[in-house]
Amino acid sequence: METKADNIFLIGFMGVGKSTIAKCFNHMRGMEVVEMDQIIAEDNGMSIPAIFEIHGEEYFRNQETELLRQMQGRTNVVISCGGGVPMRESNVEEMRKSGKIILLTAKPETILERVKDNHDRPLLENNKTVEGISELLNKRKEKYEKAADLIINTDNKIAVEICEEIIDRLRKL
Ligand code: S3P
């Protein structure tokens, strides 16, 4: 019987903790981490804001799709996805082929607290208010939830706790 690859795709809005939880899976489970933004920035030799500025958002989204395709054939990898990845249906199909999709969530207030001093996210640069974050979050919510095999809230939880919750709930799927 063919077994599906056991990768984990962490999805969700900017600042929900995808990168932190990916690192936790690396420590707890020895899974290799793929940090999508970091790889795209390295491949292009420039920061994410510079990619948006010079090449435009569409170019960046195509880079995300291409990187996801490269995950086929990989196993035991935890992928920290950029927050916009599940907005493309084809990206969701690609993720489903090689693993489980975990949606991390947090309140807009928590997200604001986590992103307020960071300048690497062009879509938030002029939107760093609870209202701005809530508006974009509401536009995306349906697609995030539709894509997810599991939904995990991260408010007031530490990384290890979240990781253990994911492992436990994945076992019961
Ligand atoms: C984006 C999220 C960012 C990055 C880019 C766009 C988005 O990644 O890919 O700034 O559209 O939500 P993180 O979710 O890792 O911050």
Backbone and ligand atoms as CSV (ligand in chain L), in Angstrom:
chain,resi,resn,atom,element,x,y,z
A,1,MET,N,N,0.843,-1.198,0.000
A,1,MET,CA,C,0.000,0.000,0.000
A,1,MET,C,C,0.887,1.261,0.000
A,2,GLU,N,N,0.499,2.220,-0.794
A,2,GLU,CA,C,1.287,3.455,-0.848
A,2,GLU,C,C,0.971,4.326,0.371
A,3,THR,N,N,1.997,4.748,1.093
A,3,THR,CA,C,1.722,5.641,2.225
A,3,THR,C,C,2.041,7.081,1.832
A,4,LYS,N,N,1.165,7.975,2.289
A,4,LYS,CA,C,1.350,9.386,1.964
A,4,LYS,C,C,2.541,9.945,2.750
A,5,ALA,N,N,3.286,10.845,2.131
A,5,ALA,CA,C,4.413,11.462,2.844
A,5,ALA,C,C,3.903,12.137,4.111
A,6,ASP,N,N,4.784,12.172,5.115
A,6,ASP,CA,C,4.363,12.600,6.447
A,6,ASP,C,C,4.764,14.046,6.753
A,7,ASN,N,N,4.814,14.867,5.725
A,7,ASN,CA,C,5.208,16.263,5.951
A,7,ASN,C,C,4.127,17.023,6.714
A,8,ILE,N,N,4.554,18.128,7.348
A,8,ILE,CA,C,3.592,18.999,8.034
A,8,ILE,C,C,3.688,20.395,7.429
A,9,PHE,N,N,2.555,20.908,6.978
A,9,PHE,CA,C,2.502,22.264,6.451
A,9,PHE,C,C,1.835,23.148,7.506
A,10,LEU,N,N,2.565,24.137,7.997
A,10,LEU,CA,C,1.991,25.076,8.966
A,10,LEU,C,C,1.509,26.296,8.198
A,11,ILE,N,N,0.202,26.548,8.293
A,11,ILE,CA,C,-0.368,27.699,7.590
A,11,ILE,C,C,-1.003,28.647,8.609
A,12,GLY,N,N,-1.343,29.835,8.136
A,12,GLY,CA,C,-2.023,30.798,9.008
A,12,GLY,C,C,-1.473,32.195,8.788
A,13,PHE,N,N,-2.135,33.126,9.413
A,13,PHE,CA,C,-1.806,34.541,9.239
A,13,PHE,C,C,-0.392,34.844,9.746
A,14,MET,N,N,0.164,35.945,9.223
A,14,MET,CA,C,1.461,36.419,9.716
A,14,MET,C,C,1.419,36.551,11.241
A,15,GLY,N,N,2.462,36.122,11.900
A,15,GLY,CA,C,2.561,36.307,13.344
A,15,GLY,C,C,1.823,35.284,14.192
A,16,VAL,N,N,1.309,34.211,13.585
A,16,VAL,CA,C,0.640,33.203,14.437
A,16,VAL,C,C,1.639,32.219,15.046
A,17,GLY,N,N,2.897,32.272,14.588
A,17,GLY,CA,C,3.934,31.431,15.202
A,17,GLY,C,C,4.373,30.241,14.357
A,18,LYS,N,N,4.172,30.304,13.055
A,18,LYS,CA,C,4.533,29.160,12.190
A,18,LYS,C,C,6.031,28.821,12.278
A,19,SER,N,N,6.874,29.861,12.236
A,19,SER,CA,C,8.329,29.611,12.260
A,19,SER,C,C,8.761,29.014,13.600
A,20,THR,N,N,8.193,29.540,14.674
A,20,THR,CA,C,8.545,29.038,16.014
A,20,THR,C,C,8.123,27.576,16.157
A,21,ILE,N,N,6.931,27.264,15.691
A,21,ILE,CA,C,6.441,25.886,15.839
A,21,ILE,C,C,7.225,24.933,14.919
A,22,ALA,N,N,7.628,25.424,13.755
A,22,ALA,CA,C,8.447,24.589,12.860
A,22,ALA,C,C,9.755,24.220,13.569
A,23,LYS,N,N,10.369,25.185,14.228
A,23,LYS,CA,C,11.638,24.919,14.960
A,23,LYS,C,C,11.404,23.902,16.067
A,24,CYS,N,N,10.244,24.022,16.694
A,24,CYS,CA,C,9.899,23.105,17.782
A,24,CYS,C,C,9.786,21.664,17.243
A,25,PHE,N,N,9.199,21.517,16.068
A,25,PHE,CA,C,9.107,20.180,15.455
A,25,PHE,C,C,10.490,19.637,15.116
A,26,ASN,N,N,11.381,20.555,14.773
A,26,ASN,CA,C,12.752,20.147,14.491
A,26,ASN,C,C,13.385,19.587,15.769
A,27,HIS,N,N,13.208,20.291,16.884
A,27,HIS,CA,C,13.808,19.845,18.154
A,27,HIS,C,C,13.152,18.579,18.674
A,28,MET,N,N,11.818,18.535,18.608
A,28,MET,CA,C,11.098,17.425,19.242
A,28,MET,C,C,11.034,16.168,18.381
A,29,ARG,N,N,11.031,16.370,17.073
A,29,ARG,CA,C,10.814,15.247,16.171
A,29,ARG,C,C,11.917,15.038,15.147
A,30,GLY,N,N,12.914,15.892,15.173
A,30,GLY,CA,C,14.008,15.808,14.200
A,30,GLY,C,C,13.569,16.079,12.771
A,31,MET,N,N,12.460,16.789,12.613
A,31,MET,CA,C,11.991,17.069,11.250
A,31,MET,C,C,12.796,18.229,10.655
A,32,GLU,N,N,13.081,18.115,9.369
A,32,GLU,CA,C,13.798,19.201,8.696
A,32,GLU,C,C,12.850,20.387,8.486
A,33,VAL,N,N,13.336,21.594,8.719
A,33,VAL,CA,C,12.497,22.791,8.577
A,33,VAL,C,C,12.685,23.421,7.195
A,34,VAL,N,N,11.566,23.712,6.541
A,34,VAL,CA,C,11.611,24.525,5.324
A,34,VAL,C,C,10.880,25.832,5.634
A,35,GLU,N,N,11.627,26.903,5.660
A,35,GLU,CA,C,11.073,28.234,5.956
A,35,GLU,C,C,10.885,28.937,4.610
A,36,MET,N,N,9.653,28.956,4.124
A,36,MET,CA,C,9.426,29.383,2.732
A,36,MET,C,C,9.970,30.777,2.431
A,37,ASP,N,N,9.641,31.740,3.281
A,37,ASP,CA,C,10.105,33.119,3.025
A,37,ASP,C,C,11.629,33.196,2.933
A,38,GLN,N,N,12.281,32.477,3.832
A,38,GLN,CA,C,13.744,32.528,3.874
A,38,GLN,C,C,14.344,31.953,2.588
A,39,ILE,N,N,13.776,30.833,2.130
A,39,ILE,CA,C,14.300,30.197,0.915
A,39,ILE,C,C,14.076,31.095,-0.303
A,40,ILE,N,N,12.865,31.679,-0.383
A,40,ILE,CA,C,12.570,32.555,-1.536
A,40,ILE,C,C,13.489,33.782,-1.509
A,41,ALA,N,N,13.715,34.328,-0.328
A,41,ALA,CA,C,14.614,35.485,-0.214
A,41,ALA,C,C,16.031,35.093,-0.644
A,42,GLU,N,N,16.490,33.918,-0.170
A,42,GLU,CA,C,17.846,33.473,-0.530
A,42,GLU,C,C,17.962,33.220,-2.029
A,43,ASP,N,N,16.966,32.515,-2.586
A,43,ASP,CA,C,16.995,32.194,-4.027
A,43,ASP,C,C,17.063,33.454,-4.880
A,44,ASN,N,N,16.410,34.513,-4.406
A,44,ASN,CA,C,16.343,35.747,-5.196
A,44,ASN,C,C,17.423,36.765,-4.812
A,45,GLY,N,N,18.165,36.418,-3.763
A,45,GLY,CA,C,19.246,37.306,-3.336
A,45,GLY,C,C,18.753,38.651,-2.839
A,46,MET,N,N,17.532,38.662,-2.319
A,46,MET,CA,C,17.018,39.938,-1.756
A,46,MET,C,C,15.917,39.645,-0.739
A,47,SER,N,N,15.597,40.645,0.068
A,47,SER,CA,C,14.586,40.465,1.113
A,47,SER,C,C,13.181,40.358,0.511
A,48,ILE,N,N,12.225,39.905,1.317
A,48,ILE,CA,C,10.834,39.806,0.848
A,48,ILE,C,C,10.293,41.199,0.457
A,49,PRO,N,N,10.499,42.237,1.288
A,49,PRO,CA,C,10.023,43.557,0.855
A,49,PRO,C,C,10.635,43.992,-0.481
A,50,ALA,N,N,11.925,43.674,-0.704
A,50,ALA,CA,C,12.565,44.047,-1.980
A,50,ALA,C,C,11.943,43.257,-3.140
A,51,ILE,N,N,11.632,41.981,-2.931
A,51,ILE,CA,C,10.990,41.181,-3.997
A,51,ILE,C,C,9.643,41.813,-4.363
A,52,PHE,N,N,8.855,42.165,-3.347
A,52,PHE,CA,C,7.547,42.798,-3.603
A,52,PHE,C,C,7.738,44.102,-4.376
A,53,GLU,N,N,8.723,44.855,-3.961
A,53,GLU,CA,C,8.947,46.180,-4.554
A,53,GLU,C,C,9.454,46.071,-5.992
A,54,ILE,N,N,10.398,45.182,-6.231
A,54,ILE,CA,C,11.051,45.121,-7.546
A,54,ILE,C,C,10.268,44.249,-8.529
A,55,HIS,N,N,9.827,43.072,-8.067
A,55,HIS,CA,C,9.168,42.128,-8.982
A,55,HIS,C,C,7.645,42.119,-8.869
A,56,GLY,N,N,7.117,42.584,-7.748
A,56,GLY,CA,C,5.665,42.600,-7.554
A,56,GLY,C,C,5.162,41.364,-6.830
A,57,GLU,N,N,3.941,41.452,-6.292
A,57,GLU,CA,C,3.391,40.367,-5.475
A,57,GLU,C,C,3.151,39.089,-6.290
A,58,GLU,N,N,2.662,39.228,-7.520
A,58,GLU,CA,C,2.354,38.062,-8.350
A,58,GLU,C,C,3.602,37.177,-8.538
A,59,TYR,N,N,4.725,37.819,-8.791
A,59,TYR,CA,C,5.997,37.103,-8.944
A,59,TYR,C,C,6.292,36.314,-7.663
A,60,PHE,N,N,6.126,36.979,-6.509
A,60,PHE,CA,C,6.378,36.323,-5.225
A,60,PHE,C,C,5.451,35.116,-5.035
A,61,ARG,N,N,4.171,35.294,-5.396
A,61,ARG,CA,C,3.202,34.190,-5.240
A,61,ARG,C,C,3.575,33.007,-6.140
A,62,ASN,N,N,4.094,33.287,-7.337
A,62,ASN,CA,C,4.524,32.209,-8.229
A,62,ASN,C,C,5.734,31.473,-7.662
A,63,GLN,N,N,6.591,32.211,-6.995
A,63,GLN,CA,C,7.756,31.591,-6.347
A,63,GLN,C,C,7.293,30.644,-5.231
A,64,GLU,N,N,6.266,31.068,-4.497
A,64,GLU,CA,C,5.726,30.205,-3.433
A,64,GLU,C,C,5.187,28.899,-4.033
A,65,THR,N,N,4.426,29.039,-5.111
A,65,THR,CA,C,3.822,27.857,-5.747
A,65,THR,C,C,4.914,26.903,-6.237
A,66,GLU,N,N,5.945,27.454,-6.828
A,66,GLU,CA,C,7.058,26.634,-7.345
A,66,GLU,C,C,7.754,25.899,-6.199
A,67,LEU,N,N,7.975,26.596,-5.100
A,67,LEU,CA,C,8.645,25.989,-3.946
A,67,LEU,C,C,7.799,24.845,-3.360
A,68,LEU,N,N,6.499,25.041,-3.316
A,68,LEU,CA,C,5.620,23.982,-2.797
A,68,LEU,C,C,5.703,22.734,-3.669
A,69,ARG,N,N,5.763,22.953,-4.979
A,69,ARG,CA,C,5.871,21.803,-5.900
A,69,ARG,C,C,7.130,21.000,-5.601
A,70,GLN,N,N,8.169,21.702,-5.202
A,70,GLN,CA,C,9.438,21.021,-4.913
A,70,GLN,C,C,9.363,20.155,-3.656
A,71,MET,N,N,8.294,20.306,-2.878
A,71,MET,CA,C,8.145,19.510,-1.651
A,71,MET,C,C,7.694,18.082,-1.973
A,72,GLN,N,N,7.177,17.868,-3.187
A,72,GLN,CA,C,6.793,16.513,-3.587
A,72,GLN,C,C,8.038,15.637,-3.555
A,73,GLY,N,N,7.893,14.451,-3.000
A,73,GLY,CA,C,9.030,13.542,-2.946
A,73,GLY,C,C,9.881,13.742,-1.693
A,74,ARG,N,N,9.616,14.793,-0.933
A,74,ARG,CA,C,10.349,14.984,0.322
A,74,ARG,C,C,9.537,14.351,1.450
A,75,THR,N,N,10.218,13.863,2.473
A,75,THR,CA,C,9.507,13.306,3.629
A,75,THR,C,C,10.107,13.857,4.920
A,76,ASN,N,N,9.310,13.779,5.991
A,76,ASN,CA,C,9.742,14.220,7.324
A,76,ASN,C,C,10.201,15.678,7.357
A,77,VAL,N,N,9.467,16.516,6.614
A,77,VAL,CA,C,9.797,17.934,6.555
A,77,VAL,C,C,8.646,18.726,7.168
A,78,VAL,N,N,8.974,19.777,7.943
A,78,VAL,CA,C,7.932,20.689,8.430
A,78,VAL,C,C,8.106,22.004,7.675
A,79,ILE,N,N,7.044,22.418,7.012
A,79,ILE,CA,C,7.124,23.590,6.142
A,79,ILE,C,C,6.383,24.752,6.785
A,80,SER,N,N,7.117,25.828,7.050
A,80,SER,CA,C,6.505,27.044,7.576
A,80,SER,C,C,6.119,27.894,6.366
A,81,CYS,N,N,4.822,27.896,6.066
A,81,CYS,CA,C,4.335,28.534,4.829
A,81,CYS,C,C,4.144,30.036,5.029
A,82,GLY,N,N,4.381,30.814,3.985
A,82,GLY,CA,C,4.023,32.232,4.024
A,82,GLY,C,C,2.516,32.350,4.213
A,83,GLY,N,N,2.096,33.418,4.881
A,83,GLY,CA,C,0.682,33.576,5.231
A,83,GLY,C,C,-0.282,33.589,4.059
A,84,GLY,N,N,0.203,33.892,2.852
A,84,GLY,CA,C,-0.699,33.968,1.701
A,84,GLY,C,C,-0.833,32.666,0.930
A,85,VAL,N,N,-0.044,31.653,1.296
A,85,VAL,CA,C,0.007,30.401,0.520
A,85,VAL,C,C,-1.371,29.752,0.288
A,86,PRO,N,N,-2.222,29.621,1.317
A,86,PRO,CA,C,-3.498,28.909,1.100
A,86,PRO,C,C,-4.524,29.700,0.274
A,87,MET,N,N,-4.171,30.928,-0.112
A,87,MET,CA,C,-5.119,31.711,-0.913
A,87,MET,C,C,-5.250,31.147,-2.321
A,88,ARG,N,N,-4.254,30.390,-2.770
A,88,ARG,CA,C,-4.352,29.738,-4.078
A,88,ARG,C,C,-4.799,28.293,-3.875
A,89,GLU,N,N,-5.914,27.951,-4.505
A,89,GLU,CA,C,-6.447,26.586,-4.379
A,89,GLU,C,C,-5.414,25.549,-4.829
A,90,SER,N,N,-4.677,25.851,-5.895
A,90,SER,CA,C,-3.681,24.894,-6.414
A,90,SER,C,C,-2.571,24.649,-5.375
A,91,ASN,N,N,-2.252,25.662,-4.573
A,91,ASN,CA,C,-1.253,25.455,-3.515
A,91,ASN,C,C,-1.775,24.468,-2.474
A,92,VAL,N,N,-3.061,24.595,-2.157
A,92,VAL,CA,C,-3.657,23.706,-1.148
A,92,VAL,C,C,-3.626,22.258,-1.664
A,93,GLU,N,N,-3.960,22.090,-2.940
A,93,GLU,CA,C,-3.922,20.735,-3.528
A,93,GLU,C,C,-2.512,20.168,-3.462
A,94,GLU,N,N,-1.548,21.012,-3.736
A,94,GLU,CA,C,-0.147,20.585,-3.708
A,94,GLU,C,C,0.239,20.121,-2.302
A,95,MET,N,N,-0.181,20.883,-1.281
A,95,MET,CA,C,0.155,20.530,0.100
A,95,MET,C,C,-0.503,19.205,0.499
A,96,ARG,N,N,-1.757,19.045,0.105
A,96,ARG,CA,C,-2.491,17.821,0.460
A,96,ARG,C,C,-1.798,16.561,-0.036
A,97,LYS,N,N,-1.104,16.692,-1.182
A,97,LYS,CA,C,-0.471,15.518,-1.782
A,97,LYS,C,C,0.665,14.988,-0.923
A,98,SER,N,N,1.292,15.848,-0.109
A,98,SER,CA,C,2.484,15.344,0.577
A,98,SER,C,C,2.464,15.519,2.093
A,99,GLY,N,N,1.299,15.841,2.654
A,99,GLY,CA,C,1.293,15.924,4.112
A,99,GLY,C,C,0.004,16.450,4.694
A,100,LYS,N,N,0.100,16.803,5.970
A,100,LYS,CA,C,-1.059,17.341,6.693
A,100,LYS,C,C,-0.923,18.860,6.801
A,101,ILE,N,N,-2.083,19.520,6.755
A,101,ILE,CA,C,-2.097,20.982,6.791
A,101,ILE,C,C,-2.637,21.437,8.148
A,102,ILE,N,N,-1.790,22.145,8.906
A,102,ILE,CA,C,-2.176,22.595,10.249
A,102,ILE,C,C,-2.336,24.110,10.227
A,103,LEU,N,N,-3.528,24.567,10.589
A,103,LEU,CA,C,-3.778,26.013,10.661
A,103,LEU,C,C,-3.524,26.499,12.083
A,104,LEU,N,N,-2.603,27.448,12.228
A,104,LEU,CA,C,-2.389,28.088,13.529
A,104,LEU,C,C,-3.167,29.396,13.543
A,105,THR,N,N,-3.834,29.657,14.658
A,105,THR,CA,C,-4.622,30.895,14.758
A,105,THR,C,C,-4.211,31.676,16.002
A,106,ALA,N,N,-4.542,32.962,15.976
A,106,ALA,CA,C,-4.325,33.827,17.150
A,106,ALA,C,C,-5.238,35.033,17.011
A,107,LYS,N,N,-5.528,35.663,18.126
A,107,LYS,CA,C,-6.361,36.871,18.095
A,107,LYS,C,C,-5.582,38.003,17.422
A,108,PRO,N,N,-6.275,38.943,16.761
A,108,PRO,CA,C,-5.572,40.078,16.143
A,108,PRO,C,C,-4.674,40.819,17.135
A,109,GLU,N,N,-5.106,40.911,18.394
A,109,GLU,CA,C,-4.303,41.609,19.417
A,109,GLU,C,C,-2.966,40.881,19.619
A,110,THR,N,N,-3.019,39.551,19.660
A,110,THR,CA,C,-1.793,38.751,19.837
A,110,THR,C,C,-0.896,38.920,18.619
A,111,ILE,N,N,-1.510,38.887,17.432
A,111,ILE,CA,C,-0.740,39.023,16.191
A,111,ILE,C,C,-0.034,40.381,16.168
A,112,LEU,N,N,-0.772,41.425,16.515
A,112,LEU,CA,C,-0.191,42.771,16.516
A,112,LEU,C,C,1.024,42.833,17.434
A,113,GLU,N,N,0.878,42.263,18.600
A,113,GLU,CA,C,1.970,42.267,19.574
A,113,GLU,C,C,3.210,41.570,18.997
A,114,ARG,N,N,2.977,40.472,18.246
A,114,ARG,CA,C,4.103,39.691,17.718
A,114,ARG,C,C,4.757,40.328,16.489
A,115,VAL,N,N,4.001,41.135,15.726
A,115,VAL,CA,C,4.568,41.668,14.465
A,115,VAL,C,C,4.948,43.148,14.524
A,116,LYS,N,N,4.617,43.796,15.628
A,116,LYS,CA,C,4.678,45.267,15.619
A,116,LYS,C,C,6.077,45.841,15.367
A,117,ASP,N,N,7.126,45.135,15.775
A,117,ASP,CA,C,8.472,45.683,15.586
A,117,ASP,C,C,9.193,45.118,14.357
A,118,ASN,N,N,8.469,44.356,13.549
A,118,ASN,CA,C,9.091,43.706,12.384
A,118,ASN,C,C,8.749,44.456,11.099
A,119,HIS,N,N,9.727,44.561,10.199
A,119,HIS,CA,C,9.474,45.305,8.960
A,119,HIS,C,C,9.680,44.449,7.717
A,120,ASP,N,N,9.562,43.131,7.874
A,120,ASP,CA,C,9.784,42.224,6.740
A,120,ASP,C,C,8.495,41.835,6.033
A,121,ARG,N,N,7.357,42.402,6.453
A,121,ARG,CA,C,6.085,41.955,5.888
A,121,ARG,C,C,5.372,43.116,5.184
A,122,PRO,N,N,5.561,43.209,3.864
A,122,PRO,CA,C,5.042,44.368,3.115
A,122,PRO,C,C,3.532,44.578,3.291
A,123,LEU,N,N,2.778,43.495,3.424
A,123,LEU,CA,C,1.315,43.651,3.510
A,123,LEU,C,C,0.863,44.239,4.848
A,124,LEU,N,N,1.757,44.215,5.830
A,124,LEU,CA,C,1.380,44.742,7.150
A,124,LEU,C,C,1.976,46.113,7.426
A,125,GLU,N,N,2.892,46.512,6.579
A,125,GLU,CA,C,3.692,47.705,6.884
A,125,GLU,C,C,2.838,48.938,7.215
A,126,ASN,N,N,1.745,49.128,6.468
A,126,ASN,CA,C,0.887,50.285,6.788
A,126,ASN,C,C,-0.433,49.867,7.437
A,127,ASN,N,N,-0.417,48.703,8.015
A,127,ASN,CA,C,-1.649,48.111,8.543
A,127,ASN,C,C,-1.499,47.593,9.957
A,128,LYS,N,N,-0.566,48.118,10.689
A,128,LYS,CA,C,-0.284,47.534,11.994
A,128,LYS,C,C,-1.206,48.084,13.072
A,129,THR,N,N,-2.480,47.735,12.935
A,129,THR,CA,C,-3.481,48.048,13.951
A,129,THR,C,C,-4.359,46.806,14.088
A,130,VAL,N,N,-5.081,46.712,15.192
A,130,VAL,CA,C,-5.986,45.570,15.377
A,130,VAL,C,C,-7.021,45.556,14.244
A,131,GLU,N,N,-7.501,46.740,13.845
A,131,GLU,CA,C,-8.511,46.832,12.775
A,131,GLU,C,C,-7.925,46.353,11.444
A,132,GLY,N,N,-6.724,46.840,11.113
A,132,GLY,CA,C,-6.073,46.458,9.849
A,132,GLY,C,C,-5.848,44.952,9.779
A,133,ILE,N,N,-5.362,44.386,10.867
A,133,ILE,CA,C,-5.087,42.944,10.913
A,133,ILE,C,C,-6.411,42.170,10.826
A,134,SER,N,N,-7.421,42.616,11.586
A,134,SER,CA,C,-8.720,41.908,11.577
A,134,SER,C,C,-9.319,41.892,10.175
A,135,GLU,N,N,-9.177,43.003,9.468
A,135,GLU,CA,C,-9.781,43.096,8.139
A,135,GLU,C,C,-9.173,42.075,7.177
A,136,LEU,N,N,-7.832,42.023,7.148
A,136,LEU,CA,C,-7.169,41.068,6.241
A,136,LEU,C,C,-7.434,39.625,6.696
A,137,LEU,N,N,-7.426,39.425,8.005
A,137,LEU,CA,C,-7.683,38.100,8.575
A,137,LEU,C,C,-9.086,37.612,8.174
A,138,ASN,N,N,-10.070,38.485,8.259
A,138,ASN,CA,C,-11.438,38.099,7.908
A,138,ASN,C,C,-11.577,37.753,6.434
A,139,LYS,N,N,-10.816,38.466,5.595
A,139,LYS,CA,C,-10.851,38.162,4.160
A,139,LYS,C,C,-10.289,36.771,3.881
A,140,ARG,N,N,-9.358,36.335,4.720
A,140,ARG,CA,C,-8.652,35.075,4.468
A,140,ARG,C,C,-9.215,33.867,5.218
A,141,LYS,N,N,-9.969,34.150,6.269
A,141,LYS,CA,C,-10.389,33.124,7.230
A,141,LYS,C,C,-10.983,31.866,6.560
A,142,GLU,N,N,-11.908,32.113,5.636
A,142,GLU,CA,C,-12.620,30.990,5.020
A,142,GLU,C,C,-11.649,30.041,4.300
A,143,LYS,N,N,-10.731,30.636,3.548
A,143,LYS,CA,C,-9.774,29.797,2.808
A,143,LYS,C,C,-8.814,29.086,3.745
A,144,TYR,N,N,-8.393,29.765,4.805
A,144,TYR,CA,C,-7.525,29.113,5.788
A,144,TYR,C,C,-8.237,27.880,6.371
A,145,GLU,N,N,-9.470,28.088,6.790
A,145,GLU,CA,C,-10.183,27.002,7.488
A,145,GLU,C,C,-10.506,25.851,6.539
A,146,LYS,N,N,-10.821,26.199,5.316
A,146,LYS,CA,C,-11.156,25.160,4.328
A,146,LYS,C,C,-9.938,24.275,4.029
A,147,ALA,N,N,-8.757,24.898,4.057
A,147,ALA,CA,C,-7.536,24.152,3.721
A,147,ALA,C,C,-7.106,23.203,4.842
A,148,ALA,N,N,-7.495,23.532,6.095
A,148,ALA,CA,C,-6.879,22.893,7.259
A,148,ALA,C,C,-7.373,21.480,7.579
A,149,ASP,N,N,-6.431,20.593,7.898
A,149,ASP,CA,C,-6.782,19.290,8.482
A,149,ASP,C,C,-6.996,19.460,9.983
A,150,LEU,N,N,-6.265,20.388,10.572
A,150,LEU,CA,C,-6.383,20.668,12.014
A,150,LEU,C,C,-6.289,22.164,12.242
A,151,ILE,N,N,-7.038,22.666,13.228
A,151,ILE,CA,C,-6.949,24.091,13.576
A,151,ILE,C,C,-6.507,24.201,15.032
A,152,ILE,N,N,-5.417,24.915,15.266
A,152,ILE,CA,C,-4.864,25.014,16.619
A,152,ILE,C,C,-4.729,26.485,17.002
A,153,ASN,N,N,-5.349,26.864,18.100
A,153,ASN,CA,C,-5.217,28.235,18.588
A,153,ASN,C,C,-3.920,28.361,19.399
A,154,THR,N,N,-3.225,29.472,19.202
A,154,THR,CA,C,-1.915,29.633,19.862
A,154,THR,C,C,-1.894,30.703,20.954
A,155,ASP,N,N,-3.029,31.378,21.166
A,155,ASP,CA,C,-3.056,32.442,22.177
A,155,ASP,C,C,-2.690,31.896,23.558
A,156,ASN,N,N,-1.806,32.597,24.233
A,156,ASN,CA,C,-1.415,32.247,25.604
A,156,ASN,C,C,-0.886,30.828,25.780
A,157,LYS,N,N,-0.261,30.287,24.729
A,157,LYS,CA,C,0.341,28.951,24.871
A,157,LYS,C,C,1.809,29.048,24.513
A,158,ILE,N,N,2.634,28.198,25.124
A,158,ILE,CA,C,4.050,28.183,24.754
A,158,ILE,C,C,4.249,27.156,23.636
A,159,ALA,N,N,5.386,27.301,22.929
A,159,ALA,CA,C,5.620,26.503,21.715
A,159,ALA,C,C,5.524,24.989,21.961
A,160,VAL,N,N,6.152,24.517,23.033
A,160,VAL,CA,C,6.173,23.065,23.292
A,160,VAL,C,C,4.752,22.530,23.454
A,161,GLU,N,N,3.958,23.315,24.153
A,161,GLU,CA,C,2.553,22.939,24.397
A,161,GLU,C,C,1.801,22.810,23.049
A,162,ILE,N,N,2.039,23.765,22.174
A,162,ILE,CA,C,1.364,23.770,20.861
A,162,ILE,C,C,1.808,22.559,20.037
A,163,CYS,N,N,3.120,22.314,20.058
A,163,CYS,CA,C,3.669,21.169,19.322
A,163,CYS,C,C,3.070,19.858,19.826
A,164,GLU,N,N,3.006,19.720,21.139
A,164,GLU,CA,C,2.446,18.488,21.717
A,164,GLU,C,C,0.978,18.336,21.343
A,165,GLU,N,N,0.272,19.453,21.353
A,165,GLU,CA,C,-1.150,19.405,20.969
A,165,GLU,C,C,-1.298,18.940,19.510
A,166,ILE,N,N,-0.434,19.462,18.645
A,166,ILE,CA,C,-0.501,19.062,17.230
A,166,ILE,C,C,-0.216,17.562,17.094
A,167,ILE,N,N,0.858,17.109,17.761
A,167,ILE,CA,C,1.231,15.691,17.657
A,167,ILE,C,C,0.091,14.802,18.135
A,168,ASP,N,N,-0.488,15.186,19.278
A,168,ASP,CA,C,-1.584,14.408,19.856
A,168,ASP,C,C,-2.796,14.379,18.922
A,169,ARG,N,N,-3.135,15.534,18.378
A,169,ARG,CA,C,-4.335,15.585,17.525
A,169,ARG,C,C,-4.092,14.943,16.166
A,170,LEU,N,N,-2.852,14.979,15.687
A,170,LEU,CA,C,-2.551,14.300,14.409
A,170,LEU,C,C,-2.729,12.792,14.558
A,171,ARG,N,N,-2.348,12.281,15.730
A,171,ARG,CA,C,-2.481,10.856,16.004
A,171,ARG,C,C,-3.930,10.395,15.907
A,172,LYS,N,N,-4.843,11.307,16.301
A,172,LYS,CA,C,-6.271,10.935,16.347
A,172,LYS,C,C,-6.987,11.152,15.015
A,173,LEU,N,N,-6.286,11.721,14.046
A,173,LEU,CA,C,-6.954,12.015,12.761
A,173,LEU,C,C,-7.330,10.738,12.018
L,1,S3P,C1,C,2.552,37.122,3.629
L,1,S3P,C2,C,3.157,36.539,4.719
L,1,S3P,C3,C,4.615,36.549,4.944
L,1,S3P,C4,C,5.347,36.666,3.602
L,1,S3P,C5,C,4.827,37.829,2.821
L,1,S3P,C6,C,3.330,37.752,2.542
L,1,S3P,C7,C,1.083,37.082,3.517
L,1,S3P,O1,O,5.019,35.353,5.593
L,1,S3P,O2,O,5.213,35.487,2.866
L,1,S3P,O3,O,5.138,38.996,3.534
L,1,S3P,O4,O,0.548,37.374,2.425
L,1,S3P,O5,O,0.402,36.759,4.529
L,1,S3P,P1,P,4.728,35.024,7.144
L,1,S3P,O6,O,3.326,34.543,7.259
L,1,S3P,O7,O,5.708,33.934,7.446
L,1,S3P,O8,O,4.986,36.254,7.912
